[in-house]
Amino acid sequence: MTGEERALRLAIDAGHILLENGAEIGRVENTMEHIASSYGVNDGSFFVLSNGIIATGQHYASAAHIPIRGMQLSRVVEVNQLSREVKGGTMPLDELDSRLKTIRASKGKPWWEVILGIAFGVSSFSILFGGSLTDAAATFVCGLLLGAFMTFVGTHLSRIFSNLLGGLLGGLLCILSVNLGFGDHLPNMIIGTIIALVPGVPFTNGMLDIANEAYIAGSTRLKHAFLAFLCIAAGVALAFILEGLFSKGLMQIGMPTKDALTSAWYIQLPAAFIGTVGFSALFGAPRKYYLYCGLAGMMGWCAYLWVETTGPERVVAAAFCGALTVATISGVLAVILKCPTTVFLICGIIPLVPGGGIFWTAYYLVGDQLRQAATMGFTALKVAIAIAGGIILINAISGRLHKRHRKEVRLS
């Protein structure tokens, strides 16, 4: 194998690790081009889809299908750092090959850390959505059981079936808990619990890909995310149907309520921080960045609350402002810490995801209240679009500034 062929193969290996562990398309392509050019391969071409890589050189061509089963953002960080180190081709190809193999073989988070992260995440988010401290305690237990399912069972199932069963299990656990007298507000508990199933990686990366004009990959990832939302909602709806069969009627739930104690900002902001840190473990973010991920999530939620408290009709504007804040802070942290933006953005955006819309749409559909279901579903869609708009806007501005900076460096 010639030096050109080996350099291209190792560039593809780096792209493979990035793509299967939650990196956006632009980062995958840029990293492969950077590695190839560092070893003198300037005629390499790379085309990346959401689950595949096509690479060509003067005397080399390769196509690889990359099934994405999960994510470990720590590996994205390691490949990003390795890419910085190969600048100029001073690292021997043998060493680059060995480093990439080490990264690929690195273990993910221990199961107990992931399960605890999910439990702390869902219990904190139940507070964000108006739950009481009792709701948070009950949701923590439900989160432990759902986390065990996701860790030991869900990873062996198809995504569709895993999300469907996860929504069903999360709904049944919360319903059972309330029926046993452990929990005050069922909607807030279920909304918090199903957030663990939300496809944060494809949802966020899909928006980033579209912002970077990778429209095919971006639309594919967003389709996957919305399909996951539908499967989660179907699972929750099935939970209410099964409960209704035993109780001979659909469980009646009142309008959304917010607990007076946990609605205070000094409870909301720490809950957003803890919840974001919890889901940072689920996404496999490096432990040394947990604090920064929590900061991004907390500040995004602070911006959301600041706008949302001006009126209930401001939820879409609040989501947009929250997304702007998270995206801005993520970009700043990425520059300061020399870490991919996606690490902070994927984790920090989770509190803003419209989990309430998923729950209420499913509940109203089961109760044949189609008008209310359509209203809640449309509101959830508008919130999702607002989040997408905020991320895309900041990404476009930062991309323009980055290009201008590189141009000035070349001219100087």
Summary of the structure (lengths in Angstrom):
residues: 412
radius of gyration: 22.0
end to end distance: 39.3
largest distance: 76.2
contacts: 1549
relative contact order: 0.11
helix: 75%
strand: 4%
